[in-house]
Every structure is written in C-alpha cells, then in structure tokens.
Amino acid sequence: MTVSWTVSPKWKKSLIERQYFTNGEQSFYVDTCWRGGSFTVYTDDDTPPLLEEGVDIYNCGYDSELIECFDGCSVDYEFEDCDEATAKWLEEFCEENSVFDLEEHGWNIDECEMFITCEIEIEKDE
C-alpha cells in the first residue's frame, strides 16, 4: 500500500532550489529562494516520512514529486568552480539573460536539489 503525504516548509522563504550547470571541466550552481512550495512524498505504509530541516527533498530516501513552487524571491550564483574569465562572462550573461539560455553556449543542466531549510509540515493526503 502506497501512502502519499503533502510536505511543505513551515516558514516563508525556506525553500531553496539549487541547479547545477556544467560545461566541460567548469561548473557552477544557481540557488533560487522560493517564498513557498509543496511536494508529494510517498511511503509504503501509514508512517509519515522522517524528514528533518535541511533535507534535499529529491534525495531524502522517499519517492517525491514537486507540486508547486511560488514567488521566487532571490537568486544567488556560485561560480567558484569556474576560471576567472568564465566566471566574469557568466556574471554578465546571467544579469541580462535566463540561465536556461546557457544551453545555447554549451552549458548543460546537471542536477537539481531542493532544500527545505526550516521545520517541515507533513500532512497525509486523503
């Protein structure tokens, strides 16, 4: 028997989406802070999933799906794994373009993590 649960952060601005981009040996990531959002998490029985503050909901040991994220309120970039010239180019590019436009310049989206950085609300779906 599979049971589904709705999981969401208890506080606003506590959902961080981290997307990794690579191009050859260079990589960077983008953190987007969302005002709110929710997920469906599945368990094998009526026992609620064990999730703690700071969890990456996509890698939490349970099957999970994004329901929604809303109202992105900040975006931060980390270019530490890029050489200086590439980091400068990326900074300028990202100021005026979407990071998804980087695919046209040889960058690939590698993986995505979704962190809940506060207490977590878990409700059993009916």
C-alpha positions as CSV (number, residue, x, y, z in Angstrom):
1,M,0.0,0.0,0.0
2,T,1.5,3.3,-1.0
3,V,0.5,6.4,1.0
4,S,1.0,10.0,-0.2
5,W,1.9,12.9,2.0
6,T,2.0,16.7,1.3
7,V,5.2,18.1,2.5
8,S,6.0,21.9,2.8
9,P,8.2,24.3,4.7
10,K,6.6,25.8,7.8
11,W,8.0,29.2,7.2
12,K,8.2,31.5,4.2
13,K,11.4,31.8,2.2
14,S,12.7,28.5,3.4
15,L,12.7,26.5,0.1
16,I,16.0,26.6,-1.9
17,E,16.2,25.2,-5.4
18,R,19.8,24.5,-6.4
19,Q,20.5,23.9,-10.1
20,Y,24.0,22.8,-11.3
21,F,25.3,23.7,-14.7
22,T,28.4,22.2,-16.4
23,N,30.5,22.9,-19.4
24,G,33.5,20.6,-19.8
25,E,35.6,20.9,-16.6
26,Q,33.8,24.0,-15.4
27,S,30.6,24.1,-13.3
28,F,28.5,26.5,-11.2
29,Y,25.2,26.5,-9.4
30,V,22.2,28.8,-9.0
31,D,20.2,29.0,-5.8
32,T,16.7,30.2,-6.1
33,C,14.8,31.0,-2.9
34,W,11.1,30.4,-3.2
35,R,8.5,32.1,-0.9
36,G,6.8,28.7,-0.6
37,G,6.0,25.4,-2.2
38,S,5.0,21.9,-1.6
39,F,5.8,18.3,-2.6
40,T,4.1,14.9,-2.6
41,V,6.2,12.3,-0.7
42,Y,5.3,8.6,-0.8
43,T,5.7,6.0,1.9
44,D,4.9,2.2,2.0
45,D,2.6,2.5,5.0
46,D,0.8,5.0,7.3
47,T,4.1,6.0,8.9
48,P,4.9,9.7,8.0
49,P,8.2,10.2,6.2
50,L,11.1,11.1,8.5
51,L,12.3,14.5,7.2
52,E,14.4,17.0,9.0
53,E,15.3,20.6,8.5
54,G,17.9,21.0,5.7
55,V,16.7,17.9,3.7
56,D,17.1,17.7,0.0
57,I,13.6,16.5,-0.8
58,Y,14.7,15.0,-4.1
59,N,17.3,12.8,-2.3
60,C,15.5,12.1,1.0
61,G,15.1,8.3,0.7
62,Y,11.5,8.5,-0.4
63,D,9.9,8.9,-3.8
64,S,8.8,12.6,-4.1
65,E,7.3,14.9,-6.7
66,L,7.1,18.7,-6.8
67,I,3.6,20.0,-6.5
68,E,4.5,23.7,-6.9
69,C,6.9,26.5,-6.0
70,F,5.7,30.1,-6.0
71,D,7.1,33.6,-5.8
72,G,10.8,33.3,-6.4
73,C,12.3,36.0,-4.1
74,S,16.0,35.8,-4.6
75,V,18.6,34.2,-6.9
76,D,22.3,33.7,-6.0
77,Y,25.1,32.3,-8.2
78,E,28.2,30.4,-7.1
79,F,31.0,30.4,-9.8
80,E,33.7,29.0,-7.6
81,D,34.4,26.1,-9.9
82,C,35.0,28.3,-12.9
83,D,38.1,30.1,-14.1
84,E,38.1,33.8,-13.6
85,A,37.3,34.8,-17.2
86,T,34.4,32.3,-17.4
87,A,33.0,33.5,-14.0
88,K,33.1,37.1,-15.2
89,W,31.4,36.2,-18.5
90,L,28.7,34.1,-16.6
91,E,28.0,37.0,-14.2
92,E,27.4,39.4,-17.1
93,F,25.4,36.9,-19.0
94,C,23.2,36.0,-16.1
95,E,22.4,39.7,-15.3
96,E,20.7,40.0,-18.7
97,N,19.6,36.5,-19.6
98,S,18.0,33.4,-18.2
99,V,20.4,30.7,-17.0
100,F,18.5,28.3,-19.3
101,D,19.8,30.3,-22.3
102,L,23.2,29.0,-21.4
103,E,22.4,25.7,-23.2
104,E,23.0,27.6,-26.4
105,H,26.5,28.3,-25.2
106,G,27.5,24.7,-24.4
107,W,26.3,24.6,-20.8
108,N,24.2,21.7,-19.5
109,I,21.9,21.4,-16.6
110,D,23.4,18.6,-14.5
111,E,21.1,18.1,-11.5
112,C,18.7,19.8,-9.2
113,E,18.3,19.8,-5.4
114,M,15.5,21.2,-3.4
115,F,16.3,22.1,0.2
116,I,13.7,22.8,3.0
117,T,15.7,24.9,5.4
118,C,13.2,25.1,8.3
119,E,10.7,23.0,10.2
120,I,8.7,20.8,7.9
121,E,4.9,20.3,7.8
122,I,3.7,16.9,6.8
123,E,0.0,16.1,6.1
124,K,-1.4,12.8,5.0
125,D,-3.3,13.0,1.7
126,E,-6.9,11.8,1.7
